[in-house]
Amino acid sequence: MCEKPAVLSTGSVAGYTWRLIQGSLEPATGIEIHNDVLAVALLEKADFTNADLDRFGEDFSYNSYIKVGDQYYTPAAACASCTRNERWSRIQGGERRLHHWLGKQGVALIKVPKPTAVLKKKETKIKEVLDSNYIGHLNDRREENRDKSCENSSNRPDFQVRHDHAELLTIYIEVDEHQHRSIKSACELSRLNNLIACFEYQRHLVVLRYNPDPFTAGGKRITCKELPLVEREKLLLRELNRVKEQAADPTNFKDILTVIYIAFDCDCTTSCGYVHTDRYEDQAAISKVYMDMGLK
């Protein structure tokens, strides 16, 4: 069960308070992090301030854990689902009584729809980067060029980039926290394939997948210490501007789908610049990937 009280940020735990995992055994599940600054700090205390969190230079989900000496620590917090259930169990009785009483007084209650999406912290950071560089975009909105009659037309990319040649090329930016480890790559590819299939006017799609978290290159772990976030953001802007410049000439993008990975795991033993590209000539090429992964 999750430890209480929980200190939650949007979609993850802020990591203000950490607890020692009993038994000094490595957890069977979760995401191990390697952060020297945090490890040293945990030798002295387990409660941190906002200034401390900024100094760590990394966000932590509720199932993160870190090894300090021979012991393991994890955020003393609950996942969003546990927190939501706990809160609802406390208020539902009083809330229902209040609604009943207001109804008897003749007060009409109007149900306010929940927002369709809540921006994650790291996604918000990329939005700030795009805004500060005057790059037009739509954030977490349905594809503008979509056939509304298509069954899968409700899929939402993180960012749709607006540019001068959008009639020739569609550009998306996806913020893949921890490389979306909980989602099979084939499932993500299937989602992109669905988006392409639902285009009202067929055109090429370029997707820049940006990972703001640690990754491995040639067996070496790359954290914000080796590749600071500001440098990753520069890589993203460089690749995005290159795609926008090339969009004027259709011959630059002969493939139906181009996926550019920024700061993802790779086996490169020489300098690769942390940028890699996959190209899919047509939907048959995408289907072949499904088959190779044992999916249909």
C-alpha positions, 0 to 999 in steps of 0.5 A: 500500500502507498504511504501517507501523507502523499505530496502530489504534483500533476501526474507524479509525486513532487518528492518532498519526503522520502522513506527508507524501504524496509529490509534494504532489498531492491524493489521488485517493481518501480523505476530506479534513478541515479542522482548523486545529489539526491543520494548525498542529501538523503544521507543527512535528511529525508524531507526536502524543500522546493529549493532542494528539488530544483537542485536535484534537477529531476522529477520523481514518480511515486514508484521511483527508488534510489540506492544510497549505500546499501539501502534503498529510498523511495518517495513517501507518497501515494499514486494518484489513484490511491489518493483519489480513492482516499479523498472520495471515501472521506467526502462522499458522505458529506457531499451527498448530504449537502446535495440532498439538502440543497435540492430540498431548498430548491437550489439547482445544481449544474454539473461542471464538465471536467477539463479534457486534459491536465498538462504534465509538468514536463509537457508544460515546460516544452510548451514554454519553450515553444512559446518563448521561441514564437513557435505556433502550436496546438497543445493536446487538441484533436488533430486539425486535419482529421476526418471526423467520421473516422473511428480513431479521429479523437486521438490527441498528439501532445503538440501540433506545430503550425508552420508555413507548409502545413498543407504538405507536412504535419509535424507533431511533438510528443513528450515521452516521460521515461520514454513511455516505458509502460507503453509498448513501442508498437502501441505508440506506432499503432496510435500514429498509424491511426492518426495518419489513417484519419487525416482528412487530406493525406500528407506526410507526418513527422513526429519528434519524440522528446524524452526529458528523463534519464536514458542509456547510450552505449551502456552509459546512463545519461542523466541531466548531469551529462545532458542538461535539460536546456541542451536537450531542449536545444536539440529539440528546437534544432530538429524542429527548425530543420524539419520546418525548413525542409517542409517546403520541398515535398521531396525531402519527405518521401516516407509517410511517417518519420519519427525522430527520437531525441534522448532515447536509449541507443546502443551507439558506442560513438558520438551519435548526438542523442538523435535517431530517426526511423522512417516508414515508407508506407502503411505496409511498412508500419504493418510489417513492424507489427508483425515483427513484434508479434502483433496484428 
